[in-house]
């Protein structure tokens, strides 16, 4: 493919992406026909309960799924198909053109290597001709970029010597070391206090603006998604049930699951000792219900919901998979949720 065609293509285009777990004789669908696009300098927020398939979807993009998982569909980075690409070619992309910040920095960082050694290694993988001294200098610059104080000292320290916020900044520095076009952030503020969370989100926004990169943000925090993302995709039981701009989805949710997530947020103007919850729990992988996957937990479910799976269709400026999206009364609005910009 020539350069002109590649530059005209979207940064990331995912079409009908499905992931199956198991052998050909007995397998379960983990992710079902997921579709989304990420443009340059744009942020997609991926939201849903734990176990809905968010991280699996992103690992599929990175080519990091295990041998017992099968990927089908299409994943294109600047028009280049990644599904079916060899591991050698994928390794050239990972950490270079596409990078990921993993959820837990303490388990993602090597405990027996210094911060400087890990940064230098990440740089050397894609810049083998760079002298050792230049790698160290670049590692220092990366720590400065993510606002880590006393970078000279930090290069010589081990992960356990740093705070949780510092370790997360190191993870961001590792991901940014080779100037990726696309950054995937998997719950980058998990287990951090509110002040540090705000600093990390502000850092990601600054880096995105400076580097003109696309960002996929996986988060349970709807407030963070509303603040950072341009578009949001709501996932439930392996498929996207609602997708659109943050303003459109959060201002007037068309899917009962989205409405339930927004209704469960605590409200500043309401004093109560009981939060609103979505009844039931996410169905197990091996026994997902027929029809609409959300119908056992949905207060609006009718007979058709138990037998026929709704397709993702365009309604009111958003894409939604619900048989009764046009008539579903939204229980939340902008003033009530307090999450819309």
C-alpha positions, -999 to 999 in steps of 0.1 A, spaced: 0 0 0 14 34 -9 20 62 15 -7 85 2 -34 57 7 -20 49 42 -22 86 53 -58 89 40 -69 58 60 -82 62 96 -56 57 124 -75 27 137 -104 9 121 -120 -22 138 -147 -41 119 -166 -72 131 -138 -81 155 -146 -113 173 -126 -134 198 -132 -170 207 -117 -190 236 -111 -227 234 -106 -254 209 -124 -259 175 -145 -286 192 -155 -266 222 -152 -228 222 -169 -197 237 -172 -163 221 -156 -137 243 -160 -107 220 -187 -105 194 -184 -84 162 -171 -52 177 -168 -21 155 -152 13 162 -128 38 146 -102 61 163 -89 92 144 -58 112 150 -58 132 182 -92 116 192 -100 96 223 -124 67 225 -136 57 259 -144 20 263 -168 14 293 -183 -17 309 -183 -40 339 -153 -62 347 -154 -93 324 -173 -76 296 -144 -80 271 -128 -46 271 -93 -57 279 -95 -87 256 -105 -64 227 -75 -43 233 -51 -73 237 -65 -85 203 -55 -52 188 -20 -56 202 -17 -93 191 -11 -104 227 -38 -130 231 -29 -166 241 -28 -196 217 -62 -208 229 -79 -176 215 -89 -171 179 -94 -136 164 -116 -130 133 -127 -98 116 -106 -68 107 -82 -45 126 -65 -19 104 -38 5 115 -35 32 89 -51 8 64 -27 -20 72 -45 -53 83 -33 -66 116 -54 -97 118 -34 -126 104 -1 -106 106 29 -126 117 42 -122 153 75 -109 139 57 -80 121 34 -74 150 64 -71 173 77 -43 151 45 -24 156 40 -30 194 57 -4 215 65 15 183 34 26 163 9 12 188 16 10 226 -4 0 257 -4 11 293 -13 -20 313 -36 -20 343 -12 -28 371 22 -12 369 36 -33 398 31 -65 379 39 -50 345 73 -36 355 103 -60 359 111 -60 396 148 -70 391 156 -43 365 161 -6 372 137 19 357 166 31 335 173 -4 322 137 -10 314 133 23 295 166 17 276 155 -18 267 121 -5 253 140 21 232 167 -4 220 141 -29 207 130 -4 180 162 17 177 190 -8 177 214 16 160 211 41 189 243 41 211 239 31 247 246 67 260 219 81 237 194 55 250 201 66 286 197 102 276 164 94 258 152 75 289 160 106 310 140 127 286 110 104 288 110 106 326 110 144 323 82 142 298 59 125 323 69 150 350 89 126 373 111 147 397 148 139 400 149 117 369 186 110 372 179 93 406 148 75 393 167 59 365 188 40 391 159 29 412 138 -3 411 100 -3 408 94 -12 445 112 20 454 86 42 437 51 52 447 20 39 428 17 72 410 53 72 400 51 37 387 22 46 366 41 75 352 70 51 344 45 29 325 34 59 305 70 68 298 76 32 286 46 34 263 56 68 249 93 59 244 90 54 207 64 80 198 34 57 191 6 69 168 -20 50 190 -19 46 228 -42 22 247 -46 30 284 -62 1 304 -76 16 336 -46 39 340 -59 54 373 -68 21 391 -58 20 428 -46 56 427 -60 83 450 -81 111 435 -54 137 433 -30 113 415 -58 102 392 -63 138 381 -26 142 375 -24 111 354 -54 120 333 -40 155 328 -7 140 317 -23 117 292 -43 147 277 -11 168 275 9 140 258 -19 133 234 -21 170 224 16 173 220 21 141 201 -11 142 180 -18 105 188 -50 86 191 -61 73 225 -83 44 236 -92 47 273 -106 17 292 -122 29 324 -150 22 349 -150 59 358 -177 76 337 -166 110 350 -131 104 336 -145 92 303 -168 123 300 -139 146 307 -113 130 284 -131 111 255 -146 124 223 -165 91 217 -176 64 240 -185 27 234 -205 8 261 -197 -29 262 -218 -56 278 -211 -94 277 -187 -92 248 -205 -68 224 -210 -30 221 -245 -21 231 -243 17 226 -218 40 209 -216 76 200 -202 110 211 -198 114 248 -223 142 248 -250 123 229 -246 90 248 -244 104 283 -270 132 278 -297 108 265 -288 71 269 -308 49 245 -298 15 260 -311 4 294 -275 -7 304 -261 27 297 -290 43 316 -283 19 345 -246 28 346 -254 65 347 -282 61 372 -258 43 396 -235 73 399 -237 92 432 -253 126 428 -240 157 445 -274 172 449 -290 141 464 -284 129 500 -291 92 503 -276 62 521 -284 38 492 -270 39 457 -290 28 426 -277 -5 413 -283 -26 382 -299 -59 394 -282 -92 387 -247 -97 374 -228 -102 342 -237 -137 327 -209 -163 327 -191 -168 294 -204 -204 289 -241 -195 295 -248 -161 279 -286 -157 274 -303 -160 240 -317 -128 224 -305 -96 240 -277 -104 264 -289 -78 289 -326 -89 290 -323 -109 323 -313 -76 341 -335 -52 321 -367 -37 335 -380 -30 300 -375 -65 286 -403 -80 265 -408 -114 248 -388 -104 217 -358 -96 239 -355 -132 250 -354 -147 215 -340 -122 191 -306 -104 194 -309 -67 185 -286 -54 159 -266 -22 164 -285 5 146 -283 43 143 -309 62 164 -308 99 174 -271 103 165 -259 72 184 -256 35 175 -276 13 199 -285 -24 202 -319 -24 217 -353 -34 203 -370 -5 221 -344 22 220 -367 48 205 -392 45 233 -370 37 263 -375 65 289 -340 77 300 -339 79 338 -309 103 337 -300 135 321 -271 160 320 -281 177 352 -287 145 372 -255 125 362 -230 154 365 -207 136 341 -213 153 308 -190 182 299 
